[in-house]
Amino acid sequence: MMDDNDLIRKFQAGDEEAFNTLVRKHEDWVKGFVRSSIGNREDAEDTAQNIFVRIYFGLAKFRFEAEFKTWVYRIIVNQINNFYRKQKLLSIFRGELTDNLRHSEPGENDDRKSELMRSVAKLPRGQRNVMILRSFQDMSFKQVAATLSISENSAKVSFHKAKNNLKRMINVK
């Protein structure tokens, strides 16, 4: 199989099938990342679709200054942030408090992981991004820093703050 850069060059030269090959090569981990970050399967599918649309239109300008996967992570993080921003606006317009998301109806499957994901969603954006990349994608602080265009030390500080905030959120109940 061709490497990502060769596929991108072919796509930039007009080969649409090269893009399809890129999608097939990366769709499982992209969808898995989004699903683990958002939780809801339908919302995750919609967000993943938006990510591939962004990739499609962005590849024409791809400059090979970063690895393709790092570039894709950046798009994913931005799209997940957009998703949460829209959710927050929807909840405001509906008059719902985000705290209502913590409580489920009797009989619903509300395991520890979904509780954690709801809490992660409430973190400030920078902390949430670092937490998702570090904890759910097993990236090193160096990789997190490169993906988010921040220093390694900033990634460590944000991660530490995120952990403390999550402990407070989960223990408050």
C-alpha positions in Angstrom: 0.0 0.0 0.0 1.2 3.5 -0.8 2.3 5.8 2.0 0.1 8.7 3.0 2.3 11.4 1.3 2.2 9.5 -2.0 -1.6 9.2 -1.8 -1.9 12.9 -1.0 0.2 13.9 -3.9 -1.9 11.7 -6.2 -5.1 13.2 -4.9 -3.6 16.8 -5.3 -2.9 15.8 -8.9 -6.6 14.9 -9.4 -6.8 11.2 -8.5 -10.0 10.9 -6.5 -9.4 7.2 -5.8 -6.3 8.2 -3.8 -8.5 10.0 -1.4 -10.8 7.0 -1.1 -7.7 4.9 -0.3 -6.7 7.4 2.4 -10.2 7.2 3.9 -10.2 3.4 4.0 -6.7 3.4 5.5 -7.6 5.9 8.3 -11.4 5.6 8.9 -11.3 3.0 11.6 -9.0 4.9 14.0 -10.6 8.3 13.2 -14.1 6.9 13.9 -12.8 5.1 17.0 -11.2 8.3 18.3 -14.4 10.3 17.7 -16.6 7.7 19.2 -14.5 7.4 22.4 -14.5 11.2 22.7 -18.1 11.9 22.0 -19.8 8.7 23.2 -23.0 8.9 21.3 -22.7 6.7 18.2 -24.9 8.8 15.8 -23.2 12.1 16.8 -19.8 10.4 16.5 -20.7 9.2 12.9 -21.8 12.7 11.9 -18.7 14.2 13.4 -16.4 11.7 11.7 -18.2 12.4 8.4 -17.5 16.2 8.9 -13.9 15.3 9.6 -13.5 13.5 6.3 -15.2 16.4 4.4 -12.7 18.8 6.1 -9.8 16.5 5.1 -11.1 16.3 1.5 -11.2 20.0 1.1 -8.0 20.7 3.1 -5.8 18.2 1.2 -5.4 20.6 -1.7 -3.5 22.9 0.7 -1.6 20.2 2.6 2.0 21.3 2.6 3.7 18.2 4.0 5.2 20.2 6.9 3.6 17.8 9.5 2.8 14.2 9.3 -0.6 13.5 7.8 -1.8 11.8 11.0 -0.8 14.8 13.1 -2.7 17.1 10.7 -5.8 14.8 10.9 -5.6 14.8 14.7 -5.8 18.6 14.6 -8.9 18.4 12.4 -10.5 15.8 14.7 -9.8 18.0 17.8 -11.3 21.0 16.1 -14.4 19.1 15.0 -14.9 17.6 18.5 -14.6 21.1 19.9 -17.2 22.3 17.4 -19.5 19.4 18.4 -19.3 20.4 22.1 -19.8 24.0 21.3 -23.0 23.2 19.4 -24.2 21.0 22.2 -23.7 23.7 24.7 -25.6 26.2 22.5 -28.4 23.7 22.0 -28.7 23.1 25.8 -28.8 26.8 26.4 -31.6 27.3 23.8 -33.5 24.4 25.2 -33.2 25.8 28.7 -31.4 22.7 29.9 -28.6 22.8 32.4 -25.6 20.7 31.5 -25.8 19.2 35.0 -28.9 17.4 33.8 -26.7 15.3 31.6 -25.2 13.7 34.7 -28.4 12.1 35.8 -30.0 9.3 33.8 -33.4 7.8 34.0 -33.8 4.7 36.1 -32.9 1.6 34.0 -30.5 3.4 31.7 -27.0 2.1 31.3 -25.0 4.8 33.0 -21.6 3.2 33.6 -18.5 4.8 34.9 -17.1 5.4 31.5 -20.0 7.4 30.2 -19.9 9.4 33.5 -16.3 10.1 32.8 -16.9 11.1 29.2 -19.6 13.6 30.3 -17.2 15.1 32.8 -14.4 15.3 30.2 -16.9 17.1 27.9 -17.3 19.8 30.6 -13.6 20.5 30.9 -12.2 23.7 29.4 -11.3 23.2 25.8 -7.5 23.1 26.2 -7.7 20.6 29.1 -10.3 18.5 27.3 -8.1 18.3 24.2 -5.0 17.3 26.2 -7.0 14.8 28.3 -8.5 13.1 25.2 -5.2 12.8 23.3 -3.2 11.7 26.4 -5.6 9.4 28.0 -7.9 8.1 25.3 -5.4 8.0 22.4 -2.3 7.1 24.5 -0.2 9.9 23.1 3.0 11.0 24.8 3.1 14.6 26.1 5.5 15.3 23.2 2.9 14.0 20.7 0.1 15.9 22.4 2.2 19.1 22.3 2.9 18.7 18.5 -0.7 17.9 17.7 -2.1 20.9 19.6 0.8 23.3 18.7 1.6 23.9 22.4 4.7 23.3 24.5 5.3 19.9 26.1 5.2 21.7 29.5 1.9 23.3 28.7 0.5 19.8 27.8 1.7 18.5 31.2 0.2 21.4 33.1 -3.2 21.1 31.2 -3.3 17.4 31.9 -2.6 17.9 35.6 -5.3 20.5 35.8 -7.8 18.3 33.9 -7.2 15.4 36.2 -7.8 17.6 39.2 -11.0 19.1 37.7 -12.2 15.6 36.8 -11.6 14.3 40.3 -13.6 17.3 41.7 -16.5 16.8 39.2 -16.8 13.1 39.8 -16.5 13.4 43.6 -18.9 16.3 43.9 -21.8 13.9 43.4 
